[in-house]
Amino acid sequence: MSEVNKKHASSSKAGKANDEKVREEVLEEIMEELEEEAKENEVNKKPEADKAEDSSDKETAETSGEPEDSKVEANASEEAEATEEKKKGLFSKKEKKNPLQEKVDELNDRVLRQMAEFENFRNRTDKEKAQQFEMGQANILEKLLPIVDNFERGLAAVPEGEKDGAFAEGMNKIYKQLMKQLEDLGVTPIEALGKEFDPNFHNAVMQVESEEYESGIVAQELQKGYMFHDMVLRHSMVGVTP
């Protein structure tokens, strides 16, 4: 009986030990599951916390932005009122302008306009007078040109032996004095001989055969032409090579 009891006691001890191991393993599994659930809860809580922070930031931004917008609107309204007051002030000044001053300004404007018109009229009349004076000079000088032609013909007709005589020398001096006066007045001869024919300065009356000049060149000058400043006083009468 004692041996049976011993065996039974040892088997009961072994069973208790196995039960304790099973309990420990179950407890460890439960603890591991609890830890995993805790980790999953922490992971799920983070995005919710982030969302909450974002929403709180947006709310703070909106709350902070509302007074700035209100400030901008207030400033804009103040500026608009200031500009309207300025405009009103300007219009009120214009409306309150002294009628006597308006009359004075109008008279001053009329005087200035009349002075400008008179200045233009005076300049125009001075120019017309100068042109008329030049035309009168040109007419007188043109009438003197035949006298110059006669002097040149007379001097050219003097024989070689009499060119040193007192009469011929006196005629030559008078001719030179006349030409000097004409030059001082602005009369200059037109160069024609050997120049290309130009209808603005030359009057062709004949064709001249010449071996010296090419076609269209003035080969002979029959009557000298003259310029009066920039105006042709008399065209040169010339013969041109064909």
Contacts in CASP RR format, 6 or more apart in sequence:
PFRMAT RR
TARGET T0000
AUTHOR 0000-0000-0000
METHOD contacts of the structure
MODEL  1
MSEVNKKHASSSKAGKANDEKVREEVLEEIMEELEEEAKENEVNKKPEAD
KAEDSSDKETAETSGEPEDSKVEANASEEAEATEEKKKGLFSKKEKKNPL
QEKVDELNDRVLRQMAEFENFRNRTDKEKAQQFEMGQANILEKLLPIVDN
FERGLAAVPEGEKDGAFAEGMNKIYKQLMKQLEDLGVTPIEALGKEFDPN
FHNAVMQVESEEYESGIVAQELQKGYMFHDMVLRHSMVGVTP
134 228 0 8 1.000
134 229 0 8 1.000
134 231 0 8 1.000
137 185 0 8 1.000
137 228 0 8 1.000
138 228 0 8 1.000
138 231 0 8 1.000
138 233 0 8 1.000
141 182 0 8 1.000
141 185 0 8 1.000
141 187 0 8 1.000
141 226 0 8 1.000
141 228 0 8 1.000
141 233 0 8 1.000
142 233 0 8 1.000
142 234 0 8 1.000
144 178 0 8 1.000
144 182 0 8 1.000
145 225 0 8 1.000
145 226 0 8 1.000
145 233 0 8 1.000
145 234 0 8 1.000
147 178 0 8 1.000
148 175 0 8 1.000
148 178 0 8 1.000
148 179 0 8 1.000
148 182 0 8 1.000
148 224 0 8 1.000
149 223 0 8 1.000
149 224 0 8 1.000
151 171 0 8 1.000
151 174 0 8 1.000
151 175 0 8 1.000
151 178 0 8 1.000
152 175 0 8 1.000
152 224 0 8 1.000
154 171 0 8 1.000
155 168 0 8 1.000
155 171 0 8 1.000
155 172 0 8 1.000
155 175 0 8 1.000
158 168 0 8 1.000
158 171 0 8 1.000
162 168 0 8 1.000
163 169 0 8 1.000
182 226 0 8 1.000
185 228 0 8 1.000
186 228 0 8 1.000
186 229 0 8 1.000
187 226 0 8 1.000
187 227 0 8 1.000
187 228 0 8 1.000
187 233 0 8 1.000
188 226 0 8 1.000
188 227 0 8 1.000
189 224 0 8 1.000
189 225 0 8 1.000
189 226 0 8 1.000
189 227 0 8 1.000
190 201 0 8 1.000
190 202 0 8 1.000
190 224 0 8 1.000
190 225 0 8 1.000
190 226 0 8 1.000
190 227 0 8 1.000
190 232 0 8 1.000
190 235 0 8 1.000
190 236 0 8 1.000
192 201 0 8 1.000
192 202 0 8 1.000
192 218 0 8 1.000
192 221 0 8 1.000
192 224 0 8 1.000
192 225 0 8 1.000
192 236 0 8 1.000
192 238 0 8 1.000
193 218 0 8 1.000
193 219 0 8 1.000
193 220 0 8 1.000
193 221 0 8 1.000
193 238 0 8 1.000
194 213 0 8 1.000
194 217 0 8 1.000
194 218 0 8 1.000
194 219 0 8 1.000
195 202 0 8 1.000
195 217 0 8 1.000
195 218 0 8 1.000
196 216 0 8 1.000
196 217 0 8 1.000
196 218 0 8 1.000
197 204 0 8 1.000
197 216 0 8 1.000
197 217 0 8 1.000
197 218 0 8 1.000
197 238 0 8 1.000
197 240 0 8 1.000
200 232 0 8 1.000
201 225 0 8 1.000
201 232 0 8 1.000
201 235 0 8 1.000
201 236 0 8 1.000
202 218 0 8 1.000
202 235 0 8 1.000
202 236 0 8 1.000
202 238 0 8 1.000
202 240 0 8 1.000
203 235 0 8 1.000
203 236 0 8 1.000
203 237 0 8 1.000
203 238 0 8 1.000
204 238 0 8 1.000
204 239 0 8 1.000
204 240 0 8 1.000
205 222 0 8 1.000
205 237 0 8 1.000
205 238 0 8 1.000
205 239 0 8 1.000
206 220 0 8 1.000
206 222 0 8 1.000
206 239 0 8 1.000
206 240 0 8 1.000
207 239 0 8 1.000
207 240 0 8 1.000
207 241 0 8 1.000
207 242 0 8 1.000
208 219 0 8 1.000
208 220 0 8 1.000
208 239 0 8 1.000
208 240 0 8 1.000
208 241 0 8 1.000
209 241 0 8 1.000
209 242 0 8 1.000
210 217 0 8 1.000
210 219 0 8 1.000
210 241 0 8 1.000
212 219 0 8 1.000
213 219 0 8 1.000
213 241 0 8 1.000
214 241 0 8 1.000
215 241 0 8 1.000
215 242 0 8 1.000
216 240 0 8 1.000
216 241 0 8 1.000
216 242 0 8 1.000
217 240 0 8 1.000
217 241 0 8 1.000
218 236 0 8 1.000
218 238 0 8 1.000
218 239 0 8 1.000
218 240 0 8 1.000
219 239 0 8 1.000
219 240 0 8 1.000
219 241 0 8 1.000
220 238 0 8 1.000
220 239 0 8 1.000
221 236 0 8 1.000
221 237 0 8 1.000
221 238 0 8 1.000
221 239 0 8 1.000
222 237 0 8 1.000
222 238 0 8 1.000
222 239 0 8 1.000
223 234 0 8 1.000
223 236 0 8 1.000
223 237 0 8 1.000
224 236 0 8 1.000
225 233 0 8 1.000
225 234 0 8 1.000
225 235 0 8 1.000
225 236 0 8 1.000
225 237 0 8 1.000
226 233 0 8 1.000
226 234 0 8 1.000
227 233 0 8 1.000
END
